[in-house]
Amino acid sequence: NGNQIILGDINADCSYFQRTDEFSTWKWKVRDDADTTVSPNTDCAYDRIIVNEDMDNEIPAVGIDTRITPSMSDHYLVHTIIQTEER
């Protein structure tokens, strides 16, 4: 399969999303209990970083930048560093 990553605002939480078996073996690096929305009225992980097993070891950590304000965006920024091996 090789290294595969899905990332961005994919509305993968709350009323927009129900997890299926399709990605059950993938690693959800932004966890379900994370809040990636700026609004105090929501607590949802809409923004995700999801990787397949081959890519998992190359994502040491993820972060959520909570310095974002509503005048900038309605979502916090999710970010990561990708560490690849020399081949």
C-alpha contacts under 8 A as a table, 3 or more apart, distances in Angstrom:
res1	aa1	res2	aa2	distance
1	N	4	Q	7.72
1	N	54	D	7.59
2	G	54	D	6.00
2	G	55	M	7.56
3	N	51	V	7.78
3	N	52	N	6.71
3	N	53	E	7.88
3	N	54	D	5.23
3	N	55	M	4.67
4	Q	51	V	5.83
4	Q	52	N	5.63
4	Q	54	D	7.45
4	Q	55	M	6.15
5	I	49	I	7.06
5	I	50	I	5.74
5	I	51	V	4.48
5	I	52	N	6.66
5	I	55	M	7.21
6	I	48	R	7.55
6	I	49	I	5.83
6	I	50	I	5.10
6	I	51	V	6.33
7	L	10	I	7.59
7	L	47	D	7.27
7	L	48	R	5.36
7	L	49	I	4.39
7	L	50	I	6.24
8	G	47	D	5.23
8	G	48	R	5.62
8	G	49	I	6.79
8	G	78	V	7.71
9	D	12	A	7.92
9	D	46	Y	5.82
9	D	47	D	4.21
9	D	48	R	6.59
10	I	46	Y	5.95
10	I	47	D	5.85
10	I	48	R	6.84
11	N	16	Y	6.01
11	N	17	F	6.75
11	N	45	A	7.42
11	N	46	Y	4.02
11	N	47	D	6.37
12	A	16	Y	6.56
12	A	17	F	5.10
12	A	18	Q	7.68
12	A	45	A	6.59
12	A	46	Y	4.88
12	A	47	D	6.93
12	A	48	R	7.09
13	D	16	Y	5.98
13	D	17	F	5.03
13	D	18	Q	7.22
13	D	32	D	7.12
13	D	44	C	5.78
13	D	45	A	5.45
13	D	46	Y	5.39
14	C	17	F	6.07
14	C	18	Q	7.95
14	C	44	C	5.92
14	C	45	A	7.74
14	C	46	Y	7.94
15	S	18	Q	7.78
19	R	23	F	7.81
20	T	23	F	6.67
20	T	24	S	6.95
21	D	24	S	4.82
23	F	26	W	5.25
25	T	52	N	7.20
25	T	53	E	7.34
26	W	50	I	6.56
26	W	51	V	5.62
26	W	52	N	4.61
26	W	53	E	6.15
27	K	50	I	5.66
27	K	51	V	5.30
27	K	52	N	6.17
27	K	53	E	6.89
27	K	56	D	6.75
28	W	31	R	5.97
28	W	48	R	7.33
28	W	49	I	6.31
28	W	50	I	4.62
28	W	51	V	6.71
29	K	48	R	7.21
29	K	49	I	5.39
29	K	50	I	5.74
29	K	51	V	7.41
29	K	61	A	7.64
29	K	62	V	6.61
30	V	34	A	6.64
30	V	45	A	7.36
30	V	47	D	7.70
30	V	48	R	5.34
30	V	49	I	5.68
30	V	50	I	7.43
30	V	62	V	6.92
31	R	34	A	5.51
31	R	45	A	7.35
32	D	44	C	7.73
32	D	45	A	6.02
33	D	44	C	7.44
33	D	45	A	6.94
34	A	43	D	7.55
34	A	44	C	6.66
34	A	45	A	5.28
35	D	42	T	7.86
35	D	43	D	4.97
35	D	44	C	4.80
35	D	45	A	4.87
35	D	46	Y	7.77
36	T	43	D	7.50
36	T	44	C	6.22
36	T	45	A	5.03
36	T	46	Y	6.17
36	T	47	D	6.00
36	T	64	I	7.01
36	T	75	H	5.66
36	T	76	Y	5.11
36	T	77	L	7.31
36	T	78	V	7.53
37	T	40	P	7.94
37	T	42	T	6.68
37	T	43	D	6.75
37	T	44	C	6.49
37	T	45	A	7.24
37	T	46	Y	7.36
37	T	74	D	5.99
37	T	75	H	4.31
37	T	76	Y	5.70
38	V	66	T	7.72
38	V	68	I	7.22
38	V	69	T	6.68
38	V	70	P	6.21
38	V	73	S	7.49
38	V	74	D	5.20
38	V	75	H	5.17
38	V	76	Y	5.98
39	S	42	T	5.79
39	S	70	P	7.38
39	S	74	D	6.74
40	P	43	D	7.47
45	A	48	R	6.85
47	D	75	H	7.80
47	D	77	L	7.98
47	D	78	V	6.82
48	R	78	V	7.26
49	I	62	V	7.99
49	I	78	V	7.74
51	V	54	D	7.89
51	V	55	M	5.73
51	V	56	D	5.94
52	N	55	M	5.46
52	N	56	D	6.26
53	E	56	D	5.14
53	E	57	N	7.85
54	D	57	N	7.17
55	M	58	E	5.40
55	M	59	I	6.92
56	D	59	I	5.64
56	D	60	P	7.97
57	N	60	P	6.58
58	E	82	I	5.53
58	E	83	Q	4.80
58	E	84	T	5.76
59	I	62	V	7.47
59	I	80	T	6.91
59	I	81	I	6.27
59	I	82	I	5.20
59	I	83	Q	6.43
60	P	80	T	7.93
60	P	81	I	7.10
60	P	82	I	7.44
60	P	83	Q	7.52
61	A	80	T	6.19
61	A	81	I	7.12
62	V	78	V	7.10
62	V	79	H	5.66
62	V	80	T	4.54
62	V	81	I	7.37
63	G	78	V	5.65
63	G	79	H	5.24
63	G	80	T	6.27
64	I	76	Y	6.37
64	I	77	L	5.64
64	I	78	V	4.52
64	I	79	H	6.38
65	D	68	I	6.62
65	D	76	Y	5.68
65	D	77	L	5.17
65	D	78	V	6.37
65	D	79	H	7.74
66	T	69	T	7.97
66	T	76	Y	5.63
66	T	77	L	7.39
67	R	76	Y	7.60
68	I	72	M	6.28
68	I	73	S	6.83
68	I	75	H	7.54
68	I	76	Y	5.64
68	I	77	L	7.41
69	T	72	M	5.37
69	T	73	S	6.46
69	T	74	D	7.64
70	P	73	S	5.21
70	P	74	D	5.47
71	S	74	D	7.95
73	S	76	Y	7.20
